[in-house]
Every structure is written in structure tokens, then in C-alpha cells.
Amino acid sequence: MRIFLRSALVLMALCFFGCRFENPLTPSPSEDVNTWLLGEWELEEKGGKSTAVVAPLSADRYSIHVSLAPKGGNARREYDFEAWASRVGNSTFYTLCSLTNSGNLPEGAYVFLHAQMIDQVTVRLRPLQLSSSQEATAKELRKEVRSRLNDGTLYEEGSAKNWKRVAEIYSTKEGATGLFKPLRYVPAPAVPKP
């Protein structure tokens, strides 16, 4: 039973993060931080609630802390990443570098995601479906991404997850950041009908 549970957690993390690689999609950021992606995000599915806090690390890099909840919300997995935008052709993807050994994701491993803003409070994340070896170079990875974009096989059907923003990030001149809940997230009080 314990082996089955551990295997299920590994598969869940791989499904969320996609395959892991030893090299980044691009060695340095292709764009500055997209402020639309900053904040605290939640994903509720199968009885568990996962969270992610995305904060600016610099003008072109993100700090991301992810807490994944498997079915039922037990045995959470914590992940810390440094991330940046990676342009391949006309598309922007995100390279996430693991900062810690967490579950099946060793320190220094890279995973890649595509982020699509649906509205002000919803982002759709999709892991990239790549068949390259874990040791593939950045150039080989980009070549496969271009090829799969062209033939429509870059994303596995059903792998998209819609995350909801529950708080935003503020930043001070001194570089400190913190979370706050904007007024637009507060439900308006019910107005009694006359």
C-alpha cells in the first residue's frame, strides 16, 4: 500500500510538472516579469486544495512556492522554484528550476509550463509534453518544442489546470513583498429588496 501511495504521488507530481530535465529551455530570461502572474493561486480538485505563491525575485525572475495536495488533502508536497520566461518562436513558456529536493524533483532539475491568463483571477497552466531525454540540451529542447507546436502535440489533452488568484503581491521600494486581498475579491454585501 505504501509503495502504491508513493507511486501515486510521484505520478501526480509528474502530471502537474511534466517531465524534468537537466537543462533549461533558455539559459536566461527572454522577458521581464509578467505582473499578471504574481500573487497567491489556488487549485481545488478531487477534494484537495493546492496553492502557489508567485513573487518577483528580480525584474525578470520569479520566486515560486508550490504546495500540492493530493486527493483527500493528505501528504502535501512542497516545491520551491526560481522561474523565468522562455521564448521559443512566437510563444512564451516558463522554465522552473527546482531549488530543493522535493519528492521526485531533485534540486537543479528543470520543468516547463505554459501559462495562459483566462481573466483577471484565472490562469491556465499546461505542462509541456516532450519526449527528449532528461539530458537534452536547451537547443534540442527548443527544437522539439517548435516541432510539437507545429504539429499540435505539445500539450497532453486534459493536462490543463485552471488556478484561481486569491491574493495579490505588493512590493516595496526596499524589495520586500507581501500578499494582500484586493477589494474586488470581497463579496459585496447583499442589498435587501424593498
C-alpha positions in Angstrom: 0.0 0.0 0.0 2.8 2.4 0.9 4.6 1.7 -2.4 1.3 2.4 -4.3 0.8 5.7 -2.4 4.3 6.8 -3.1 4.0 5.9 -6.8 0.7 7.8 -7.0 2.3 10.9 -5.5 5.2 10.7 -7.9 2.8 10.3 -10.9 0.7 13.2 -9.7 3.7 15.5 -9.4 4.9 14.4 -12.9 1.5 15.0 -14.3 1.4 18.5 -12.8 5.0 19.5 -13.6 5.6 17.4 -16.8 8.9 15.8 -17.5 12.0 17.0 -15.7 15.2 17.9 -17.5 18.9 18.7 -16.6 18.9 21.9 -18.8 16.7 24.9 -19.1 14.6 25.8 -22.1 16.5 29.0 -22.3 19.5 29.7 -20.1 18.4 33.2 -19.2 15.0 35.1 -19.2 13.6 36.2 -22.5 11.1 38.7 -21.0 10.6 40.7 -17.8 8.3 39.5 -15.1 4.6 39.4 -16.1 2.9 41.1 -13.2 -0.4 39.4 -14.1 1.1 36.1 -12.9 2.1 37.5 -9.4 0.0 36.5 -6.4 -1.3 33.6 -4.5 -3.1 31.0 -6.5 -5.3 28.0 -5.6 -6.3 24.9 -7.4 -9.2 22.8 -6.0 -9.6 19.3 -7.4 -10.6 15.9 -6.1 -11.1 17.1 -2.5 -7.6 18.7 -2.2 -6.5 22.3 -2.4 -3.1 23.2 -3.9 -1.6 26.6 -3.5 1.2 28.5 -5.3 2.7 31.9 -4.3 4.4 33.7 -7.2 6.5 36.7 -6.3 9.1 38.7 -8.2 12.7 37.7 -7.5 14.1 40.3 -9.8 13.0 42.3 -12.8 13.0 39.2 -14.9 12.8 36.2 -12.5 10.1 34.8 -10.3 10.2 33.0 -6.9 7.5 30.3 -6.7 6.5 28.2 -3.8 4.0 25.4 -4.6 2.2 23.3 -2.1 0.4 20.4 -3.8 -2.4 18.5 -2.2 -3.1 15.0 -3.5 -6.6 13.5 -3.4 -8.0 13.9 0.0 -5.5 16.7 1.0 -3.1 14.4 2.9 0.7 14.1 2.4 1.3 17.6 0.8 4.3 18.1 -1.4 6.2 21.4 -1.1 8.3 22.8 -4.0 10.4 25.9 -4.4 11.4 27.3 -7.8 13.2 30.1 -9.4 11.5 30.7 -12.7 11.7 32.8 -15.9 10.0 33.4 -19.2 11.5 31.4 -22.1 10.5 32.5 -25.6 10.5 29.8 -28.3 9.5 31.2 -31.7 6.4 33.4 -31.0 5.4 31.6 -27.8 6.3 32.2 -24.2 6.8 29.3 -21.8 8.1 29.3 -18.2 11.3 27.5 -17.1 11.1 26.4 -13.5 14.3 25.4 -11.7 13.9 23.4 -8.5 15.7 24.9 -5.6 15.2 21.9 -3.2 15.0 18.1 -3.3 11.2 17.6 -3.2 9.6 14.2 -3.8 10.6 13.1 -7.3 12.0 16.5 -8.3 15.7 16.9 -7.4 17.4 20.2 -6.7 18.6 21.8 -10.0 16.0 19.9 -12.2 14.0 21.9 -14.7 10.4 21.7 -15.7 8.5 23.7 -18.2 5.0 25.2 -18.2 2.8 27.3 -20.5 0.6 29.9 -18.7 -2.4 31.5 -20.3 -4.4 34.2 -18.5 -8.1 33.5 -18.8 -9.3 36.5 -16.9 -8.0 38.7 -14.0 -8.2 35.9 -11.5 -7.7 32.7 -13.6 -4.6 31.3 -15.1 -4.5 28.1 -17.1 -1.3 26.1 -16.7 -0.2 23.3 -19.0 2.9 21.2 -18.7 4.8 20.6 -21.9 4.7 17.1 -23.3 8.3 16.4 -24.5 9.9 13.1 -25.4 13.5 14.3 -25.3 15.9 12.7 -22.9 16.4 14.3 -19.5 20.0 15.2 -20.6 18.8 17.0 -23.8 20.5 20.4 -24.4 18.5 23.6 -24.4 18.8 23.8 -28.2 17.4 20.2 -28.6 14.5 21.0 -26.2 13.6 24.2 -28.1 13.8 22.3 -31.4 11.3 19.7 -30.1 9.0 22.4 -28.7 8.9 24.1 -32.1 8.2 20.8 -33.8 5.4 19.9 -31.3 3.9 23.4 -31.6 3.7 23.0 -35.4 2.0 19.5 -35.2 -0.2 20.3 -32.3 1.2 17.7 -29.8 2.9 20.0 -27.3 0.2 19.7 -24.7 -1.4 16.4 -23.5 -5.2 16.5 -23.7 -6.7 17.1 -20.3 -3.5 18.3 -18.7 -4.6 21.9 -18.3 -5.3 23.1 -14.8 -7.1 26.4 -14.1 -5.7 28.1 -11.0 -7.7 30.9 -9.2 -5.9 34.0 -7.8 -6.9 34.5 -4.1 -4.4 37.3 -3.2 -2.1 39.7 -5.0 1.5 40.7 -4.3 2.7 44.1 -3.2 6.3 45.2 -3.5 8.1 48.0 -1.6 11.0 50.1 -2.7 13.2 48.2 -0.3 12.4 45.0 -2.2 10.1 43.4 0.4 7.0 41.7 -0.9 3.8 40.5 0.7 0.3 39.3 -0.1 -2.9 41.3 0.1 -6.5 40.6 -0.8 -7.9 43.3 -3.2 -11.3 44.7 -2.7 -12.6 43.1 -5.9 -12.3 39.7 -4.1 -14.5 40.7 -1.2 -18.1 39.7 -1.9 -20.5 42.7 -1.9 -23.0 42.7 0.9 -26.4 41.6 0.0 -28.8 44.5 -0.6 -32.3 43.8 0.8 -35.0 44.2 -1.7 -37.7 46.8 -0.9 
